[in-house]
């Protein structure tokens, strides 16, 4: 690798440059704590998105949470989506610092604690 290529690579990921990292959910989750978050490097010009969508089918109410990279035009938007026979009302919130759309360490610790308690309960006779 030439020095020029190395310099360009380093400048690309300089904190003031556009190498924003955001959490991305593998699957939409029904609880903010259920979201399996994986860091993802966003394309230049995108922001970190946290989205919440609520809907109901008859007596069943459902809220879905998503996290990803997003174009700025998707930020601050609210509206309706239609999926799987359900109309969801959604709200998109964005932020623009590394991994800013995560649940935070306290929520993550709580989620792992709940999983650990459930695993211990399954092992007890």
N, C-alpha and C positions, 0 to 999 in steps of 0.2 A: 504494500500500500504506500503510495507516495505521501509526502508531507502535506501536499495540497489537499488530498482526499481526507486525510486525518483531520486537518484543520477545519474543513467544511463539515465533517461529521461532528466534531466537537462544538462548533458554532451552532449547529442545528439544535443541539440539546442544551444550549446555554439557557439558564433559567428565564431570561427575558425573551427568549425565542419561542417558537410556536410548538414546542414538544410537550404539550399538556398531557398529563396522565389522569385518567378518570376510572372510577370503578364501573364495571359492566356486569349486570346480572346474567348468569347463564340461562336462567328461565325466569319469566315473570313470576313474582312471589305474591302470596296472599298475606304476608306479614313483612314489615320492614326488616325483621330479624331473620326471615327465611331466605332472603336474597343471598345467593352464593356469589360473593363479590370477587371479581378478578380485575386487577389493574390492566388497563389498556391504553396504549399510546394513541392519542387522537390525531387525525389529520390536521394540518395547519389551518387555523382559523376557526376550529370547532371549540365548543365549551362542554363542561360536564353537566349532564342532565339527570335530574331526579323527577320521575313522573309518577303520579298517582291517578288511578282510574277506578271509579266506582259505578256499579250497575246492578240491576236485578232482573231476574227471570221469575215471574210469579212471586212466591214468598221467599225466594233465595236471594240474599244480598251478597255481593262479592266486591272486594277491593283488591286491586292488583297494583304492585309496585314494580317499577323498572328503573334501571340506571344504565347510562351509556354515554357515548360522545354524541354531540348533536350540533347541527348547524345553528348559528345564532337566530335564524328566523323561527326556529321551533321554541325558543326560550320565552318564558312569560306568557305562554299561550294557554288557553282553556277552550274546551269544546266538547264535541261528542265523537266517539268512535263506535263502529258496529263490528262486533266480532262474535262468532259462534252463537248467533241468534240473540245476543245481548247488546243493548245500547249502553255504552259506558260514558260517563262524564269524566273528563280528564283535566288535569292541571300539570303543566310543565314548569319546573323551576330549574334555573341554571346557575352555575358558579364558574369561576375561572382561575382557580389555584389547584395545584396538584392534589389529586385524590380528595377533593372537597365534597364530593357527592356520596361519601361513605356514611355508614350509620354511626361511626365514632367508636372509640375503644370501649366505653362503658356498655353500649348496646351490644357490641360484639362479644364482650365477656359474658354478658347476661345470656346471650344466645347459646354460647358454648356451655355455660352452666346448666341451662335447661336440657340440652342434649346429653350432658354427662349424667344428670339426675335420671333422665329417662333410660339411659343405658344401664345404670346401676339398678334401677327398679326392675328392668327386664331380667337381670341376672339373679335377683333374689328369689328364693323358693316360695 
